């Protein structure tokens, strides 16, 4: 049993993609205090006087007031470099992100100073291991994996199948842990990989074990992000 806000979006599954063999779920102890991740960052209610404004005008003002261009540029750089093992030059990053070189240069200096990227092979920039370290230090994830692995090993042994644990993040299922099958041949999912929610059997299993309210919110977030 796991407490915290991740309980209803986690599934431990063993078996092949097309044939579900065994599933375990970790729920928060109190459904009434559970706060799914799709609720984080939700805008607080504005002053009552603003309720008289047309909805389109309020939405437009909220989008402008919450815009964070500098942060978005930094995240764009990190996400781009995550898919470039050999790194990219300043000009290549600028071209890929359709930003000016001066914009990218300032962002690269900041990210390099904070230790998220480093120069490799001359003028090429690549990600460091800082993000990996931060993930490992994230307390809920660290505790969850530590407590789940013994159960997953037991499931893998009893079913003679590989076992993986996924968590719903937005419109995707991200694999946090996996245990190989104790056989010479077996199906497994790469650790850290992400699969679109409605294309993953793990996603369907998690949805099946959510209550109606949480399932509706999860699907609403999936539709918002994918247009499905």
Beta strands, then each sheet from edge to edge (+ up, - down):
strand 1: 10-15
strand 2: 20-24
strand 3: 88-89
strand 4: 117-120
strand 5: 124-127
strand 6: 163-169
strand 7: 172-179
strand 8: 194-196
sheet 1: 2+ 1- 6+ 7- 8+
sheet 2: 3+ 5- 4+
end
